[in-house]
Amino acid sequence: MPVLNRIASFAEEMKGWRRHLHQYPELAFDCHKTAAWIVARLREMGVDEIHEGIAQSGVVAVINGQGPGPVMGLRADMDALPIEEMTGAEYASKVPGKMHACGHDGHVTMLLGAAKYLAETRNFAGKVVLLFQPAEEDGGGGQVMVQEGVMERFGIETVYGIHNAPNVAFGHFYTTPGPLMASVDTAYVKVLGKGGHGATPHETVDPVVAIVAMVQAVQTIIPRNVYALDEAVISVTMIHTGSASNVIPEDGMFAATIRCFKPDVRDLLKKRFYEIVEGTASAFGVTAEIDYDWGYPATINHEAEAAFAAEVAREVAGADAVDDRANREMGSEDFSYMLEARPGAYLFLGTGPGAGLHHAGFDFNDEAAPLGASFFARLVEKGQPLR
């Protein structure tokens, strides 16, 4: 079964939705105009309930099926990124310094397409709950929605999400049971020494050499402290210090992103990071202040739900276009909080060649939206069939 015929019939309308959203990106929790536009579309579709202001600007909509049955949650993130767009598209961002560089405009369009179809046909039992979430890129809107009780309030029993994947064959789905995406933590380290003249280093306490030693040492954590089959990454991404070639600075800083899949490995990485940085600081006679930001947990698919989602994806895309044992990825997602709260699964949908995610030249492939909408719709119809 390819794209559902009814969804195919309004594919051009979906393209219009997506390109409108693309022109008016909003960041983090400040997605109020996006939310208002979504609510207007949902009202046109005749959904049964609309709830606004969840996680500040999130929207939850409910569509009732025919008779009692399970309750499934479907999630789309709707925030953009602080990037100046370089696509040159006629529908490019009209907001300076902001753009939909991760395809969340496409995710919203997929879920709206499914909503339009499901509100018309209602060929399912129970209810479907549509979760339009802000602040995936920054702020953890998924966590906030869970903390505000959306799962309990709306009786959600299972939950599913999807992300576009540029440079993956168009129309191909991939996922895996268990860990799919990594946890993400961020460490900021400020190193305090004693500055002075570059010609008299013996009169200083040099933070530069201490930072260099710390950066080199933390790179030994994974090869020497983490079991080789437990994937993990530590990448130092910033080093800032100094202002002149003949001045030893008073202080400096570095930052690192730290990613893995297992809670015990996550704890180990933090423990060893502190030990190495503080020990190196002591050895070099400097002071180190560590701000360790505990970020999103790993995105862990539930086995039964991942298998079911892959089965539905095969109906939409064909058996040869679904990989249900894909490699896990070091990227992260706050859908992880929803999967901690309820059984469910997260999948990727290939959108073909193009600029990568978070690139100024990225543009969501509109041809993929009907596929994603059909997948969402069939999840509900197949998971909550009429008896």
C-alpha positions in Angstrom: 0.0 0.0 0.0 1.7 3.3 -1.1 0.5 6.8 -0.1 -3.2 6.7 0.8 -5.3 7.9 -2.1 -7.1 10.5 0.0 -3.9 12.0 1.3 -2.4 12.0 -2.2 -5.4 14.0 -3.3 -4.5 16.9 -1.1 -0.7 16.7 -1.4 -0.6 20.1 -3.1 -2.4 21.6 -0.1 0.2 20.0 2.2 3.0 21.5 0.1 1.3 24.9 0.7 1.2 24.3 4.4 4.8 23.4 4.6 6.0 26.3 2.6 4.0 28.7 4.6 5.5 27.3 7.8 9.0 27.5 6.3 8.6 31.3 5.8 7.8 32.0 9.5 10.2 30.0 11.7 10.1 30.4 15.5 12.6 29.2 18.1 12.5 27.1 21.2 9.3 27.6 23.3 8.4 30.8 21.4 6.3 29.1 18.7 3.1 31.0 19.4 2.4 32.1 15.8 3.2 28.7 14.5 0.8 27.2 17.1 -2.0 29.6 16.2 -1.6 28.7 12.5 -1.8 25.0 13.4 -4.9 25.5 15.5 -6.6 27.3 12.6 -5.9 24.3 10.3 -7.1 21.8 12.9 -10.4 23.7 13.4 -10.9 23.6 9.6 -10.4 19.9 9.8 -13.0 19.4 12.5 -10.9 17.7 15.1 -12.8 17.0 18.4 -10.6 18.8 20.9 -7.9 21.4 20.8 -5.8 22.3 23.8 -3.3 25.2 23.6 -0.5 26.6 25.7 1.0 23.3 26.7 4.7 23.7 27.3 4.1 27.4 26.7 3.3 27.2 23.0 2.5 23.5 22.3 -0.8 22.2 20.9 -2.6 19.0 21.6 -5.5 17.9 19.5 -7.8 14.9 19.9 -9.6 13.0 17.2 -12.2 10.4 18.3 -12.6 7.2 16.5 -15.8 5.0 16.2 -16.3 3.6 19.6 -14.1 2.8 22.6 -10.5 1.6 22.1 -6.9 2.4 22.7 -5.3 5.9 22.7 -2.3 6.6 20.5 -0.1 9.7 20.6 1.6 11.1 17.4 4.2 13.8 17.8 5.6 16.5 15.6 8.2 19.1 16.7 7.6 22.6 15.3 10.6 24.8 16.3 13.3 26.1 14.0 17.0 27.0 14.3 19.0 30.3 14.7 20.5 30.0 11.2 20.5 32.5 8.3 18.8 30.7 5.4 20.8 30.3 2.1 18.4 28.1 0.0 17.4 30.9 -2.3 13.9 29.4 -2.4 11.0 31.7 -3.2 9.4 30.6 0.1 12.6 31.2 2.1 12.4 32.4 5.7 11.2 35.9 6.1 12.6 36.1 9.6 16.3 37.2 9.7 18.6 34.7 11.5 16.0 32.0 11.7 15.1 29.1 9.5 13.6 25.6 9.4 16.9 23.9 8.9 15.9 20.5 10.4 12.6 19.9 8.6 10.3 20.5 11.5 8.0 22.3 9.1 7.8 19.0 7.2 7.1 17.1 10.4 4.2 19.4 11.3 2.9 19.0 7.7 3.0 15.2 7.9 1.0 15.2 11.2 -1.5 17.8 9.8 -2.0 15.6 6.7 -2.7 12.6 8.9 -5.1 14.7 11.0 -7.1 15.8 8.0 -7.4 12.2 6.8 -8.3 10.8 10.2 -10.8 13.5 11.0 -12.6 12.7 7.7 -12.5 8.9 7.7 -12.4 8.0 11.4 -11.7 4.4 10.4 -10.4 3.5 13.8 -11.4 2.8 17.4 -10.5 4.8 20.4 -8.7 8.1 20.1 -5.6 9.6 18.5 -3.8 12.4 20.2 -1.8 14.8 18.1 1.2 16.4 19.9 2.6 19.5 18.3 5.7 20.2 20.4 7.9 23.2 20.7 11.6 23.4 21.8 13.1 20.2 20.5 16.2 21.9 19.3 16.7 23.8 22.5 14.9 23.5 25.8 13.5 20.0 25.9 9.9 20.7 25.0 9.2 17.0 25.0 10.2 16.7 28.6 8.1 19.7 29.6 5.0 18.3 27.9 5.5 15.0 29.8 6.1 16.9 33.1 2.9 18.8 32.4 1.0 15.5 32.3 0.0 15.1 28.7 0.3 11.3 28.8 -2.1 11.0 31.8 -4.4 13.9 30.9 -5.2 12.5 27.5 -4.9 8.8 28.3 -2.1 8.2 25.8 -1.0 4.5 25.8 1.5 4.4 23.0 3.4 7.2 21.2 5.2 7.5 17.9 7.3 10.1 16.1 9.2 10.5 12.8 12.1 12.5 11.5 13.1 13.3 8.0 16.5 12.0 6.8 18.2 13.9 3.9 20.7 11.9 1.8 18.9 8.7 2.6 17.0 7.0 -0.3 13.7 8.8 -0.9 10.8 7.0 0.8 13.0 4.6 2.8 12.2 4.2 6.5 14.7 3.0 9.1 14.6 2.4 12.8 15.7 -0.2 15.4 14.4 -1.7 18.6 16.3 -0.5 21.7 18.6 2.5 21.6 18.3 4.5 18.4 19.8 7.9 19.3 22.3 8.9 22.0 22.0 10.8 25.2 23.6 14.2 25.1 25.4 16.1 27.9 27.5 19.3 27.6 30.4 20.2 29.7 31.7 23.8 30.0 35.0 24.2 31.8 36.5 27.5 32.9 40.2 27.4 33.9 41.6 30.1 36.1 45.3 30.8 36.4 47.5 33.8 36.8 48.3 35.9 33.7 51.4 37.8 32.8 54.0 38.5 30.2 54.7 35.8 27.6 58.4 36.4 28.1 58.3 35.5 31.8 56.0 32.4 32.1 57.7 31.5 35.4 55.9 34.4 37.0 52.5 33.1 35.8 50.2 30.1 36.2 49.4 29.4 32.6 45.8 28.3 31.9 46.6 27.6 28.2 48.9 24.6 28.9 46.4 23.3 31.5 43.6 23.5 29.0 45.7 21.7 26.3 46.5 18.9 28.8 42.8 18.6 29.9 41.6 18.3 26.3 44.1 15.6 25.5 43.4 13.7 28.7 39.6 13.6 28.4 40.1 12.0 25.0 41.5 8.9 26.9 38.2 8.3 28.7 36.5 6.4 26.0 39.4 4.2 24.8 40.6 3.4 28.3 37.5 3.5 30.6 34.5 2.5 28.4 34.0 -1.1 27.2 34.8 -1.2 23.5 31.3 -2.4 22.5 29.6 0.4 24.4 29.5 3.2 21.9 30.3 6.7 23.2 31.6 10.0 22.0 33.4 12.9 23.6 34.1 15.8 21.2 35.8 19.0 22.5 34.1 21.7 20.3 35.2 25.0 21.8 38.5 26.4 23.2 38.7 30.1 24.0 41.6 31.9 25.6 44.0 34.8 25.2 44.0 38.2 23.5 47.5 38.9 22.3 50.6 36.8 21.2 52.8 38.1 24.0 50.4 37.8 26.9 49.7 34.7 29.0 46.0 35.0 29.8 44.4 35.0 33.2 41.8 32.4 32.2 40.4 30.3 29.4 37.6 27.8 28.7 36.7 24.8 26.7 33.5 22.9 26.0 32.6 19.4 25.0 29.6 17.4 23.9 29.4 13.9 25.5 27.1 11.2 24.1 26.4 7.5 24.7 23.5 5.0 25.0 23.6 3.4 28.4 22.8 5.1 31.8 25.8 3.5 33.5 28.2 4.6 30.7 26.7 8.1 31.0 27.5 8.1 34.7 31.0 6.8 34.1 31.7 9.5 31.5 30.7 12.3 33.9 32.7 10.8 36.8 35.9 10.4 34.8 35.5 13.9 33.2 35.4 15.5 36.6 38.3 13.4 37.9 40.5 14.2 34.9 39.8 17.9 34.7 40.1 18.4 38.5 43.2 16.2 38.7 44.9 18.0 35.8 44.0 21.4 37.3 45.7 20.4 40.5 48.8 19.2 38.6 49.1 22.5 36.8 48.2 24.7 39.7 45.1 26.2 38.2 41.5 26.2 39.2 38.8 24.5 37.1 35.1 25.3 37.3 32.9 22.7 35.6 29.4 23.3 34.5 28.1 19.8 33.4 24.7 20.1 31.7 22.8 16.9 31.9 20.9 16.9 28.6 18.4 14.6 26.7 18.5 10.9 27.6 19.0 8.3 24.9 16.1 7.7 22.6 15.2 4.1 23.3 12.5 2.4 21.1 10.3 -0.3 22.7 10.7 -3.6 20.9 7.1 -4.5 20.2 6.2 -0.9 19.1 9.3 -0.6 16.9 8.4 -3.9 15.2 4.8 -2.7 14.7 6.0 0.7 13.3 8.3 -1.1 10.8 5.4 -3.3 9.7 3.3 -0.3 9.0 6.2 1.4 7.2 6.4 -1.6 4.9 2.8 -1.2 3.9 3.5 2.4 2.9 6.9 2.1 1.4 7.3 -1.5 0.5 9.2 -4.3 2.2 12.5 -3.4 0.5 12.4 0.2 1.7 12.3 -0.5 5.4 15.4 -1.3 7.6 14.2 -2.3 11.0 17.7 -3.1 12.3 19.4 0.2 11.4 22.6 1.4 13.1 22.0 3.6 16.1 23.0 7.3 15.8 25.0 9.7 18.0 22.5 12.5 17.4 19.9 13.1 20.2 16.2 13.8 20.4 13.9 14.9 23.2 11.3 12.5 22.0 13.3 10.3 24.4 11.3 11.7 27.3 8.0 10.6 25.7 9.5 7.1 25.2 10.5 7.0 28.8 6.9 7.8 29.7 5.1 5.5 27.3 5.8 2.5 25.0 6.4 3.7 21.4 8.9 4.1 18.6 10.8 6.7 16.6 11.6 6.3 12.9 13.5 8.1 10.1 12.1 8.7 6.6 14.6 9.3 3.8 14.0 12.4 1.7 16.6 11.9 -1.0 19.6 14.0 -1.9 20.1 17.5 -0.5 21.8 19.6 2.1 22.1 18.0 5.5 20.2 18.8 8.7 21.2 22.1 10.4 22.7 23.4 7.2 21.8 26.9 5.9 21.0 25.3 2.5 18.6 22.6 3.9 15.1 22.4 2.5 12.6 19.7 3.3 11.5 17.6 0.3 7.7 18.2 0.0 7.3 14.9 -1.9 8.0 13.1 1.4 5.1 14.7 3.4 2.3 12.4 2.0 4.4 9.4 2.8 4.9 10.5 6.4 1.2 11.4 6.7 0.2 8.0 5.3 2.5 6.3 7.8 0.9 8.2 10.7 -2.6 7.4 9.5 -2.0 3.7 9.0 -0.4 3.5 12.5 -3.7 4.5 13.9 -5.9 2.4 11.6 -3.8 -0.7 12.0 -3.1 -0.3 15.6 -6.7 0.6 16.6 -8.9 -1.3 14.1 -12.7 -1.3 14.1 -14.1 -4.6 15.2 
